[in-house]
Amino acid sequence: MNPVDFRDITFSALKARGLEGLRGRVLAAWVAHGPCTTRQLATKSGIDLLTLRPRTTELLELGLVRLSDLQPAKGEGTYRAASESEAFAFLEANRLLATTGQRELPLGV
């Protein structure tokens, strides 16, 4: 599945199908070990950093991983798994946006 497929799917269908492969493994690692940086998660989970970072970006775009509320002043960002309600809200908002058409830029004239 690619991000467009996830955008168009309902939350219950996503849960029923599950996340296969590396995305599912990385999401499970975020649930088990987050919040932390991607480097810390790679160490804790044993998933290679070069595998983990792109999957984390994909999960972030899908609303299944979020930036943690507390961010360091500098350095790497910290992430966490989204709660079920956060993921549901994100998927529903994007599904509705997809059915209503293109976003408009707020142009103050």
Phi and psi in radians as a Rosetta constraint file:
Dihedral C 1 N 2 CA 2 C 2 CIRCULARHARMONIC -1.916 0.35
Dihedral N 2 CA 2 C 2 N 3 CIRCULARHARMONIC 3.016 0.35
Dihedral C 2 N 3 CA 3 C 3 CIRCULARHARMONIC -0.973 0.35
Dihedral N 3 CA 3 C 3 N 4 CIRCULARHARMONIC -0.612 0.35
Dihedral C 3 N 4 CA 4 C 4 CIRCULARHARMONIC -1.116 0.35
Dihedral N 4 CA 4 C 4 N 5 CIRCULARHARMONIC -0.709 0.35
Dihedral C 4 N 5 CA 5 C 5 CIRCULARHARMONIC -1.087 0.35
Dihedral N 5 CA 5 C 5 N 6 CIRCULARHARMONIC -0.713 0.35
Dihedral C 5 N 6 CA 6 C 6 CIRCULARHARMONIC -1.181 0.35
Dihedral N 6 CA 6 C 6 N 7 CIRCULARHARMONIC -0.628 0.35
Dihedral C 6 N 7 CA 7 C 7 CIRCULARHARMONIC -1.073 0.35
Dihedral N 7 CA 7 C 7 N 8 CIRCULARHARMONIC -0.667 0.35
Dihedral C 7 N 8 CA 8 C 8 CIRCULARHARMONIC -1.526 0.35
Dihedral N 8 CA 8 C 8 N 9 CIRCULARHARMONIC -0.098 0.35
Dihedral C 8 N 9 CA 9 C 9 CIRCULARHARMONIC -1.617 0.35
Dihedral N 9 CA 9 C 9 N 10 CIRCULARHARMONIC 2.634 0.35
Dihedral C 9 N 10 CA 10 C 10 CIRCULARHARMONIC -1.411 0.35
Dihedral N 10 CA 10 C 10 N 11 CIRCULARHARMONIC 2.798 0.35
Dihedral C 10 N 11 CA 11 C 11 CIRCULARHARMONIC -1.115 0.35
Dihedral N 11 CA 11 C 11 N 12 CIRCULARHARMONIC -0.708 0.35
Dihedral C 11 N 12 CA 12 C 12 CIRCULARHARMONIC -1.141 0.35
Dihedral N 12 CA 12 C 12 N 13 CIRCULARHARMONIC -0.659 0.35
Dihedral C 12 N 13 CA 13 C 13 CIRCULARHARMONIC -1.167 0.35
Dihedral N 13 CA 13 C 13 N 14 CIRCULARHARMONIC -0.655 0.35
Dihedral C 13 N 14 CA 14 C 14 CIRCULARHARMONIC -1.097 0.35
Dihedral N 14 CA 14 C 14 N 15 CIRCULARHARMONIC -0.788 0.35
Dihedral C 14 N 15 CA 15 C 15 CIRCULARHARMONIC -1.121 0.35
Dihedral N 15 CA 15 C 15 N 16 CIRCULARHARMONIC -0.700 0.35
Dihedral C 15 N 16 CA 16 C 16 CIRCULARHARMONIC -1.147 0.35
Dihedral N 16 CA 16 C 16 N 17 CIRCULARHARMONIC -0.718 0.35
Dihedral C 16 N 17 CA 17 C 17 CIRCULARHARMONIC -1.307 0.35
Dihedral N 17 CA 17 C 17 N 18 CIRCULARHARMONIC -0.643 0.35
Dihedral C 17 N 18 CA 18 C 18 CIRCULARHARMONIC 1.388 0.35
Dihedral N 18 CA 18 C 18 N 19 CIRCULARHARMONIC 2.887 0.35
Dihedral C 18 N 19 CA 19 C 19 CIRCULARHARMONIC -1.722 0.35
Dihedral N 19 CA 19 C 19 N 20 CIRCULARHARMONIC 2.095 0.35
Dihedral C 19 N 20 CA 20 C 20 CIRCULARHARMONIC -1.579 0.35
Dihedral N 20 CA 20 C 20 N 21 CIRCULARHARMONIC 2.834 0.35
Dihedral C 20 N 21 CA 21 C 21 CIRCULARHARMONIC 1.085 0.35
Dihedral N 21 CA 21 C 21 N 22 CIRCULARHARMONIC -2.478 0.35
Dihedral C 21 N 22 CA 22 C 22 CIRCULARHARMONIC -1.136 0.35
Dihedral N 22 CA 22 C 22 N 23 CIRCULARHARMONIC -0.654 0.35
Dihedral C 22 N 23 CA 23 C 23 CIRCULARHARMONIC -1.027 0.35
Dihedral N 23 CA 23 C 23 N 24 CIRCULARHARMONIC -0.791 0.35
Dihedral C 23 N 24 CA 24 C 24 CIRCULARHARMONIC -1.114 0.35
Dihedral N 24 CA 24 C 24 N 25 CIRCULARHARMONIC -0.699 0.35
Dihedral C 24 N 25 CA 25 C 25 CIRCULARHARMONIC -1.150 0.35
Dihedral N 25 CA 25 C 25 N 26 CIRCULARHARMONIC -0.738 0.35
Dihedral C 25 N 26 CA 26 C 26 CIRCULARHARMONIC -1.194 0.35
Dihedral N 26 CA 26 C 26 N 27 CIRCULARHARMONIC -0.721 0.35
Dihedral C 26 N 27 CA 27 C 27 CIRCULARHARMONIC -1.076 0.35
Dihedral N 27 CA 27 C 27 N 28 CIRCULARHARMONIC -0.734 0.35
Dihedral C 27 N 28 CA 28 C 28 CIRCULARHARMONIC -1.065 0.35
Dihedral N 28 CA 28 C 28 N 29 CIRCULARHARMONIC -0.637 0.35
Dihedral C 28 N 29 CA 29 C 29 CIRCULARHARMONIC -1.159 0.35
Dihedral N 29 CA 29 C 29 N 30 CIRCULARHARMONIC -0.706 0.35
Dihedral C 29 N 30 CA 30 C 30 CIRCULARHARMONIC -1.113 0.35
Dihedral N 30 CA 30 C 30 N 31 CIRCULARHARMONIC -0.720 0.35
Dihedral C 30 N 31 CA 31 C 31 CIRCULARHARMONIC -1.096 0.35
Dihedral N 31 CA 31 C 31 N 32 CIRCULARHARMONIC -0.752 0.35
Dihedral C 31 N 32 CA 32 C 32 CIRCULARHARMONIC -1.326 0.35
Dihedral N 32 CA 32 C 32 N 33 CIRCULARHARMONIC -0.625 0.35
Dihedral C 32 N 33 CA 33 C 33 CIRCULARHARMONIC -2.094 0.35
Dihedral N 33 CA 33 C 33 N 34 CIRCULARHARMONIC -0.192 0.35
Dihedral C 33 N 34 CA 34 C 34 CIRCULARHARMONIC -1.358 0.35
Dihedral N 34 CA 34 C 34 N 35 CIRCULARHARMONIC 2.973 0.35
Dihedral C 34 N 35 CA 35 C 35 CIRCULARHARMONIC -1.363 0.35
Dihedral N 35 CA 35 C 35 N 36 CIRCULARHARMONIC 2.540 0.35
Dihedral C 35 N 36 CA 36 C 36 CIRCULARHARMONIC -2.985 0.35
Dihedral N 36 CA 36 C 36 N 37 CIRCULARHARMONIC 3.141 0.35
Dihedral C 36 N 37 CA 37 C 37 CIRCULARHARMONIC -1.434 0.35
Dihedral N 37 CA 37 C 37 N 38 CIRCULARHARMONIC 2.895 0.35
Dihedral C 37 N 38 CA 38 C 38 CIRCULARHARMONIC -1.120 0.35
Dihedral N 38 CA 38 C 38 N 39 CIRCULARHARMONIC -0.620 0.35
Dihedral C 38 N 39 CA 39 C 39 CIRCULARHARMONIC -1.129 0.35
Dihedral N 39 CA 39 C 39 N 40 CIRCULARHARMONIC -0.770 0.35
Dihedral C 39 N 40 CA 40 C 40 CIRCULARHARMONIC -1.117 0.35
Dihedral N 40 CA 40 C 40 N 41 CIRCULARHARMONIC -0.700 0.35
Dihedral C 40 N 41 CA 41 C 41 CIRCULARHARMONIC -1.147 0.35
Dihedral N 41 CA 41 C 41 N 42 CIRCULARHARMONIC -0.672 0.35
Dihedral C 41 N 42 CA 42 C 42 CIRCULARHARMONIC -1.049 0.35
Dihedral N 42 CA 42 C 42 N 43 CIRCULARHARMONIC -0.739 0.35
Dihedral C 42 N 43 CA 43 C 43 CIRCULARHARMONIC -1.159 0.35
Dihedral N 43 CA 43 C 43 N 44 CIRCULARHARMONIC -0.809 0.35
Dihedral C 43 N 44 CA 44 C 44 CIRCULARHARMONIC -1.173 0.35
Dihedral N 44 CA 44 C 44 N 45 CIRCULARHARMONIC -0.647 0.35
Dihedral C 44 N 45 CA 45 C 45 CIRCULARHARMONIC -1.663 0.35
Dihedral N 45 CA 45 C 45 N 46 CIRCULARHARMONIC -0.341 0.35
Dihedral C 45 N 46 CA 46 C 46 CIRCULARHARMONIC 1.409 0.35
Dihedral N 46 CA 46 C 46 N 47 CIRCULARHARMONIC 0.145 0.35
Dihedral C 46 N 47 CA 47 C 47 CIRCULARHARMONIC -1.516 0.35
Dihedral N 47 CA 47 C 47 N 48 CIRCULARHARMONIC 2.316 0.35
Dihedral C 47 N 48 CA 48 C 48 CIRCULARHARMONIC -1.008 0.35
Dihedral N 48 CA 48 C 48 N 49 CIRCULARHARMONIC 2.389 0.35
Dihedral C 48 N 49 CA 49 C 49 CIRCULARHARMONIC -1.006 0.35
Dihedral N 49 CA 49 C 49 N 50 CIRCULARHARMONIC -0.667 0.35
Dihedral C 49 N 50 CA 50 C 50 CIRCULARHARMONIC -1.285 0.35
Dihedral N 50 CA 50 C 50 N 51 CIRCULARHARMONIC -0.237 0.35
Dihedral C 50 N 51 CA 51 C 51 CIRCULARHARMONIC -1.586 0.35
Dihedral N 51 CA 51 C 51 N 52 CIRCULARHARMONIC -0.706 0.35
Dihedral C 51 N 52 CA 52 C 52 CIRCULARHARMONIC -1.203 0.35
Dihedral N 52 CA 52 C 52 N 53 CIRCULARHARMONIC -0.777 0.35
Dihedral C 52 N 53 CA 53 C 53 CIRCULARHARMONIC -1.079 0.35
Dihedral N 53 CA 53 C 53 N 54 CIRCULARHARMONIC -0.847 0.35
Dihedral C 53 N 54 CA 54 C 54 CIRCULARHARMONIC -1.128 0.35
Dihedral N 54 CA 54 C 54 N 55 CIRCULARHARMONIC -0.629 0.35
Dihedral C 54 N 55 CA 55 C 55 CIRCULARHARMONIC -1.178 0.35
Dihedral N 55 CA 55 C 55 N 56 CIRCULARHARMONIC -0.622 0.35
Dihedral C 55 N 56 CA 56 C 56 CIRCULARHARMONIC -1.125 0.35
Dihedral N 56 CA 56 C 56 N 57 CIRCULARHARMONIC -0.733 0.35
Dihedral C 56 N 57 CA 57 C 57 CIRCULARHARMONIC -1.056 0.35
Dihedral N 57 CA 57 C 57 N 58 CIRCULARHARMONIC -0.768 0.35
Dihedral C 57 N 58 CA 58 C 58 CIRCULARHARMONIC -1.076 0.35
Dihedral N 58 CA 58 C 58 N 59 CIRCULARHARMONIC -0.779 0.35
Dihedral C 58 N 59 CA 59 C 59 CIRCULARHARMONIC -1.153 0.35
Dihedral N 59 CA 59 C 59 N 60 CIRCULARHARMONIC -0.597 0.35
Dihedral C 59 N 60 CA 60 C 60 CIRCULARHARMONIC -1.119 0.35
Dihedral N 60 CA 60 C 60 N 61 CIRCULARHARMONIC -0.778 0.35
Dihedral C 60 N 61 CA 61 C 61 CIRCULARHARMONIC -1.142 0.35
Dihedral N 61 CA 61 C 61 N 62 CIRCULARHARMONIC -0.458 0.35
Dihedral C 61 N 62 CA 62 C 62 CIRCULARHARMONIC -1.537 0.35
Dihedral N 62 CA 62 C 62 N 63 CIRCULARHARMONIC -0.101 0.35
Dihedral C 62 N 63 CA 63 C 63 CIRCULARHARMONIC 1.439 0.35
Dihedral N 63 CA 63 C 63 N 64 CIRCULARHARMONIC 0.205 0.35
Dihedral C 63 N 64 CA 64 C 64 CIRCULARHARMONIC -1.654 0.35
Dihedral N 64 CA 64 C 64 N 65 CIRCULARHARMONIC -0.264 0.35
Dihedral C 64 N 65 CA 65 C 65 CIRCULARHARMONIC -2.254 0.35
Dihedral N 65 CA 65 C 65 N 66 CIRCULARHARMONIC 2.520 0.35
Dihedral C 65 N 66 CA 66 C 66 CIRCULARHARMONIC -2.295 0.35
Dihedral N 66 CA 66 C 66 N 67 CIRCULARHARMONIC 2.740 0.35
Dihedral C 66 N 67 CA 67 C 67 CIRCULARHARMONIC -1.190 0.35
Dihedral N 67 CA 67 C 67 N 68 CIRCULARHARMONIC 2.413 0.35
Dihedral C 67 N 68 CA 68 C 68 CIRCULARHARMONIC -1.186 0.35
Dihedral N 68 CA 68 C 68 N 69 CIRCULARHARMONIC 2.653 0.35
Dihedral C 68 N 69 CA 69 C 69 CIRCULARHARMONIC -1.111 0.35
Dihedral N 69 CA 69 C 69 N 70 CIRCULARHARMONIC -0.622 0.35
Dihedral C 69 N 70 CA 70 C 70 CIRCULARHARMONIC -1.700 0.35
Dihedral N 70 CA 70 C 70 N 71 CIRCULARHARMONIC 2.038 0.35
Dihedral C 70 N 71 CA 71 C 71 CIRCULARHARMONIC -2.003 0.35
Dihedral N 71 CA 71 C 71 N 72 CIRCULARHARMONIC 2.470 0.35
Dihedral C 71 N 72 CA 72 C 72 CIRCULARHARMONIC -1.159 0.35
Dihedral N 72 CA 72 C 72 N 73 CIRCULARHARMONIC 2.719 0.35
Dihedral C 72 N 73 CA 73 C 73 CIRCULARHARMONIC -1.086 0.35
Dihedral N 73 CA 73 C 73 N 74 CIRCULARHARMONIC -0.570 0.35
Dihedral C 73 N 74 CA 74 C 74 CIRCULARHARMONIC -2.637 0.35
Dihedral N 74 CA 74 C 74 N 75 CIRCULARHARMONIC 2.889 0.35
Dihedral C 74 N 75 CA 75 C 75 CIRCULARHARMONIC 1.725 0.35
Dihedral N 75 CA 75 C 75 N 76 CIRCULARHARMONIC -2.773 0.35
Dihedral C 75 N 76 CA 76 C 76 CIRCULARHARMONIC -1.288 0.35
Dihedral N 76 CA 76 C 76 N 77 CIRCULARHARMONIC 2.568 0.35
Dihedral C 76 N 77 CA 77 C 77 CIRCULARHARMONIC -1.356 0.35
Dihedral N 77 CA 77 C 77 N 78 CIRCULARHARMONIC 2.750 0.35
Dihedral C 77 N 78 CA 78 C 78 CIRCULARHARMONIC -1.880 0.35
Dihedral N 78 CA 78 C 78 N 79 CIRCULARHARMONIC 2.469 0.35
Dihedral C 78 N 79 CA 79 C 79 CIRCULARHARMONIC -2.152 0.35
Dihedral N 79 CA 79 C 79 N 80 CIRCULARHARMONIC 2.898 0.35
Dihedral C 79 N 80 CA 80 C 80 CIRCULARHARMONIC -2.632 0.35
Dihedral N 80 CA 80 C 80 N 81 CIRCULARHARMONIC 2.798 0.35
Dihedral C 80 N 81 CA 81 C 81 CIRCULARHARMONIC -1.230 0.35
Dihedral N 81 CA 81 C 81 N 82 CIRCULARHARMONIC 2.448 0.35
Dihedral C 81 N 82 CA 82 C 82 CIRCULARHARMONIC -1.263 0.35
Dihedral N 82 CA 82 C 82 N 83 CIRCULARHARMONIC 2.573 0.35
Dihedral C 82 N 83 CA 83 C 83 CIRCULARHARMONIC -1.225 0.35
Dihedral N 83 CA 83 C 83 N 84 CIRCULARHARMONIC 2.872 0.35
Dihedral C 83 N 84 CA 84 C 84 CIRCULARHARMONIC -1.057 0.35
Dihedral N 84 CA 84 C 84 N 85 CIRCULARHARMONIC -0.697 0.35
Dihedral C 84 N 85 CA 85 C 85 CIRCULARHARMONIC -1.201 0.35
Dihedral N 85 CA 85 C 85 N 86 CIRCULARHARMONIC -0.642 0.35
Dihedral C 85 N 86 CA 86 C 86 CIRCULARHARMONIC -1.139 0.35
Dihedral N 86 CA 86 C 86 N 87 CIRCULARHARMONIC -0.771 0.35
Dihedral C 86 N 87 CA 87 C 87 CIRCULARHARMONIC -1.131 0.35
Dihedral N 87 CA 87 C 87 N 88 CIRCULARHARMONIC -0.733 0.35
Dihedral C 87 N 88 CA 88 C 88 CIRCULARHARMONIC -1.063 0.35
Dihedral N 88 CA 88 C 88 N 89 CIRCULARHARMONIC -0.831 0.35
Dihedral C 88 N 89 CA 89 C 89 CIRCULARHARMONIC -1.069 0.35
Dihedral N 89 CA 89 C 89 N 90 CIRCULARHARMONIC -0.728 0.35
Dihedral C 89 N 90 CA 90 C 90 CIRCULARHARMONIC -1.106 0.35
Dihedral N 90 CA 90 C 90 N 91 CIRCULARHARMONIC -0.836 0.35
Dihedral C 90 N 91 CA 91 C 91 CIRCULARHARMONIC -1.117 0.35
Dihedral N 91 CA 91 C 91 N 92 CIRCULARHARMONIC -0.722 0.35
Dihedral C 91 N 92 CA 92 C 92 CIRCULARHARMONIC -1.148 0.35
Dihedral N 92 CA 92 C 92 N 93 CIRCULARHARMONIC -0.742 0.35
Dihedral C 92 N 93 CA 93 C 93 CIRCULARHARMONIC -1.080 0.35
Dihedral N 93 CA 93 C 93 N 94 CIRCULARHARMONIC -0.735 0.35
Dihedral C 93 N 94 CA 94 C 94 CIRCULARHARMONIC -1.270 0.35
Dihedral N 94 CA 94 C 94 N 95 CIRCULARHARMONIC -0.572 0.35
Dihedral C 94 N 95 CA 95 C 95 CIRCULARHARMONIC -1.152 0.35
Dihedral N 95 CA 95 C 95 N 96 CIRCULARHARMONIC -0.772 0.35
Dihedral C 95 N 96 CA 96 C 96 CIRCULARHARMONIC -1.141 0.35
Dihedral N 96 CA 96 C 96 N 97 CIRCULARHARMONIC -0.695 0.35
Dihedral C 96 N 97 CA 97 C 97 CIRCULARHARMONIC -1.070 0.35
Dihedral N 97 CA 97 C 97 N 98 CIRCULARHARMONIC -0.688 0.35
Dihedral C 97 N 98 CA 98 C 98 CIRCULARHARMONIC -1.145 0.35
Dihedral N 98 CA 98 C 98 N 99 CIRCULARHARMONIC -0.532 0.35
Dihedral C 98 N 99 CA 99 C 99 CIRCULARHARMONIC -1.488 0.35
Dihedral N 99 CA 99 C 99 N 100 CIRCULARHARMONIC -0.308 0.35
Dihedral C 99 N 100 CA 100 C 100 CIRCULARHARMONIC -1.665 0.35
Dihedral N 100 CA 100 C 100 N 101 CIRCULARHARMONIC -0.088 0.35
Dihedral C 100 N 101 CA 101 C 101 CIRCULARHARMONIC 1.798 0.35
Dihedral N 101 CA 101 C 101 N 102 CIRCULARHARMONIC -2.861 0.35
Dihedral C 101 N 102 CA 102 C 102 CIRCULARHARMONIC -1.278 0.35
Dihedral N 102 CA 102 C 102 N 103 CIRCULARHARMONIC 2.496 0.35
Dihedral C 102 N 103 CA 103 C 103 CIRCULARHARMONIC -1.195 0.35
Dihedral N 103 CA 103 C 103 N 104 CIRCULARHARMONIC 2.608 0.35
Dihedral C 103 N 104 CA 104 C 104 CIRCULARHARMONIC -1.909 0.35
Dihedral N 104 CA 104 C 104 N 105 CIRCULARHARMONIC 2.455 0.35
Dihedral C 104 N 105 CA 105 C 105 CIRCULARHARMONIC -1.387 0.35
Dihedral N 105 CA 105 C 105 N 106 CIRCULARHARMONIC 2.364 0.35
Dihedral C 105 N 106 CA 106 C 106 CIRCULARHARMONIC -1.333 0.35
Dihedral N 106 CA 106 C 106 N 107 CIRCULARHARMONIC 1.684 0.35
Dihedral C 106 N 107 CA 107 C 107 CIRCULARHARMONIC -1.675 0.35
Dihedral N 107 CA 107 C 107 N 108 CIRCULARHARMONIC 1.907 0.35
Dihedral C 107 N 108 CA 108 C 108 CIRCULARHARMONIC -1.469 0.35
Dihedral N 108 CA 108 C 108 N 109 CIRCULARHARMONIC 1.893 0.35
